[in-house]
């Protein structure tokens, strides 16, 4: 196993809920503003929504780098054929 491999551990229910509530606040549903009564909390105005948008933007910005690393490692070919032993799925050469 490579030295830089990630350690796998079980996540508790409490830890999982902490992650969920970091991006989706309690008591605020992601409805369009026109469906939310005046003076009610609106999802797009929350700190959690801002964090979610920033995380998505970072992911999109880093995608080309990740895609290039994935292709360079040959993972695309191994992943595609490693779990499919049908003759039609095998590739020669």
C-alpha positions as CSV (number, residue, x, y, z in Angstrom):
1,X,0.0,0.0,0.0
2,X,1.4,3.5,-0.9
3,X,2.7,5.5,2.0
4,X,0.4,8.4,1.1
5,X,-2.7,6.3,1.1
6,X,-5.6,7.7,3.1
7,X,-6.5,6.0,6.4
8,X,-10.0,4.6,6.4
9,X,-12.0,4.9,9.6
10,X,-15.6,4.7,10.6
11,X,-17.5,8.0,11.0
12,X,-19.9,8.3,13.8
13,X,-23.5,9.4,13.4
14,X,-22.7,12.6,15.3
15,X,-19.7,13.4,13.0
16,X,-21.8,12.8,9.9
17,X,-24.5,15.1,11.1
18,X,-21.9,17.8,11.8
19,X,-20.8,17.6,8.2
20,X,-24.4,17.7,6.9
21,X,-25.3,20.6,9.1
22,X,-22.2,22.5,8.0
23,X,-23.7,22.8,4.5
24,X,-27.5,22.4,5.2
25,X,-28.8,24.3,8.3
26,X,-31.5,22.9,10.4
27,X,-35.0,24.4,9.9
28,X,-34.2,26.0,6.5
29,X,-35.4,24.2,3.4
30,X,-33.8,25.0,0.0
31,X,-36.9,26.5,-1.6
32,X,-37.0,29.3,-4.1
33,X,-37.3,32.7,-2.5
34,X,-40.8,33.2,-4.0
35,X,-42.0,30.2,-1.9
36,X,-40.7,31.5,1.4
37,X,-42.9,33.8,3.5
38,X,-41.5,37.2,4.3
39,X,-39.2,37.4,7.3
40,X,-38.6,33.7,7.3
41,X,-35.0,32.3,7.0
42,X,-34.0,31.7,3.4
43,X,-31.4,29.1,2.5
44,X,-29.5,31.2,0.0
45,X,-28.8,33.8,2.7
46,X,-27.2,31.4,5.1
47,X,-23.6,30.9,6.0
48,X,-24.0,27.2,5.2
49,X,-25.1,28.0,1.6
50,X,-22.1,30.3,1.2
51,X,-19.8,27.4,2.3
52,X,-21.5,25.0,-0.1
53,X,-21.1,27.4,-3.0
54,X,-17.4,28.0,-2.1
55,X,-16.8,24.2,-1.9
56,X,-18.4,23.6,-5.3
57,X,-16.4,26.4,-6.8
58,X,-13.1,24.9,-5.4
59,X,-14.1,21.5,-6.8
60,X,-14.8,22.9,-10.3
61,X,-11.5,24.8,-10.2
62,X,-9.5,21.7,-9.2
63,X,-11.3,19.3,-11.5
64,X,-8.9,19.7,-14.5
65,X,-6.0,18.9,-12.2
66,X,-7.7,15.9,-10.7
67,X,-8.9,14.6,-14.2
68,X,-5.3,14.9,-15.5
69,X,-3.9,13.0,-12.5
70,X,-6.6,10.3,-13.0
71,X,-5.8,9.9,-16.7
72,X,-2.0,9.9,-16.1
73,X,-2.3,7.1,-13.5
74,X,-4.1,4.9,-16.0
75,X,-7.0,4.5,-13.6
76,X,-9.6,5.1,-16.3
77,X,-8.5,2.0,-18.2
78,X,-8.1,-0.2,-15.1
79,X,-11.4,0.9,-13.6
80,X,-13.3,0.3,-16.8
81,X,-12.0,-3.3,-17.4
82,X,-11.0,-4.5,-14.0
83,X,-14.5,-5.4,-12.9
84,X,-15.9,-6.6,-16.2
85,X,-14.7,-10.0,-17.4
86,X,-17.1,-10.3,-20.3
87,X,-15.3,-10.9,-23.6
88,X,-16.9,-7.8,-25.1
89,X,-15.5,-5.7,-22.3
90,X,-11.9,-6.9,-22.7
91,X,-9.5,-4.8,-24.8
92,X,-6.5,-6.2,-26.5
93,X,-3.5,-3.9,-27.0
